[in-house]
């Protein structure tokens, strides 16, 4: 949505006014507790919103995988909740950033500040007196003092490491997507239940205060009847400038320059040259950059093949080679190691859409799953340096309020008449086939619009932007200031009313940047472990995360069908795919010959 600065401010004020009204009716003492909460304040704003507490002592954890996302999680740690006892990674650069943070830019340092900053250690020597460093994660799992592990490794390793950790008696917080296929997800969720080990999966929107308040407004009826959700994640990445294809340690051959290019070494030399002539104000930053790029250059010594990564001598049949080290460094580009745009980006936003639609369910706690997906995509702008798609476009049908689950979904030979397969009746009550349609696009090459979700209802629209802002509008107008009037069980937007947004704004913010939920998801997981009470489950536990994985991975299957079949791209979801106890999985049903099954994955994972 293309809005002026003034229209965006109207939307923010409308949203905060609505949240204020909601707080006044539903949680009148919230602000009072915010100001005078004592131990509640010490526990953090997330604890007040999501109902958890400080553990009696920090939970002792290990971190497996300290790359880009692992270091984001390190930056979100709260020392009052977790004590890091060990870290594990096979790349020197990842270990270095785990301690010192990411000095690439001010923004990367803000989100990846490193363990020294989080725990207040003066240098790496002091930090290593508290934190052991491993290359083999199994050494970490053998440490009986560690109660839980945080796993942030390439997608294809999630299931193996999670199952190994739970078998070793550890609780697990694993990054999203849950696993590489649905059979693996079900085995992980079952192991969590059978072994009574808390499993949290990193769809952090479940712990976003902004999203939580948006859900409250939906339940309150602010938007009326929700019809449509539009979501996107657009990126300006182009060949030669792709965040998923970082420079290779040791360099790589450039056909354009007809020579080997080592971007890491070139940048390191530049930093060293600048350091020699730096002003006192520049010295510390340049020293940090030299140390970080030196560690990055050392990654060229990693024997990636020893850790299961593979060479490919003929990528997509064009004769281009790829080393095992490249597969490790650029794992998101390959279907063998990653899940592409739907796993890395789309899963977040379809998770958010599921949260919003589930908020409308009459059954509290019920998670609503989609009925169908129609998806297309492919590698449209990048050369054959990957086999994952760089463009995906999806349309999902979710059941709307009043939907009849016996109503048939899917195509019919009779375009204008949809007979019920059981009764033969061609007409139904108007409400029986209500759908909420969710459209999603993720593209490269044009980042216009960034990322976010637009939730459209019969009375209003919620716009969620970059996980940091929410805007509310009445009907189709972006120029109208509105208030809210209504009772505790329902509300309407009131164009004649006005409200003071300041109290809600203060309640929602902890005084710094808006939390995306990483900190809160780790805190809640640690609190669940500390209580030992199995009824206190993470908000995105194995069962919930399985649903997110089914949505994302089935969309990938639909995209592949669109590339190979005449009618392509369309798949009808089956309820038993979302059922942890069922052995039914979409990969095996849609590819009976080679698709992974529960039995085959159980055998391969040990």
Secondary structure, DSSP 8 states (H G I E B T S, - for coil): ----HHHHHHHHHHHHHHHHHHHHHH-TTHHHHHHH-THHHHH-HHHHHHT----SS-EEEEEE--SHHHHHHHHT--TTTEEEEEEE-S-HHHHHHHHH---SSHHHHHH---HHHHHT-SSHHHHHHH-EEESSHHHHHT-TT--EEEE-S-GGGHHHHHHHHHHTT-EEEE-SS--SSHHHHHHHHHHHHHHT--EEE--GGGG-HHHHHHHHHHHHTTT-SEEEEEEEEE---BTTB-TTS---TT-EEETTTTEEE-HHHHHHHHHHHHHHT--HHHHHHHHHHHHHHHHHHHGGG--GGGGT---BSSGGGSS--B-HHHHHHTGGG-TTT--HHIIIIIHHHHHHHHHHHHHT-SSTT----EEEEEEEEE--SS-SS-SS-SEEEEEEEEE-TT--TTS--S--SSTT----TTT------GGGG-EEEEEEEEESS--TT-EEEEEEESSEEEEEETTTEEEEEETT-SS---EEEEETTEEEEETT-----HHHHHHH--SSS---SHHHHHHHHHHHHHH--TTS--TT-HHHHHHHHHHHHHHHHHHHHHHHSSS-SEEE--GGGG-TT----HHHHH-TTT---HHHHHHHH-
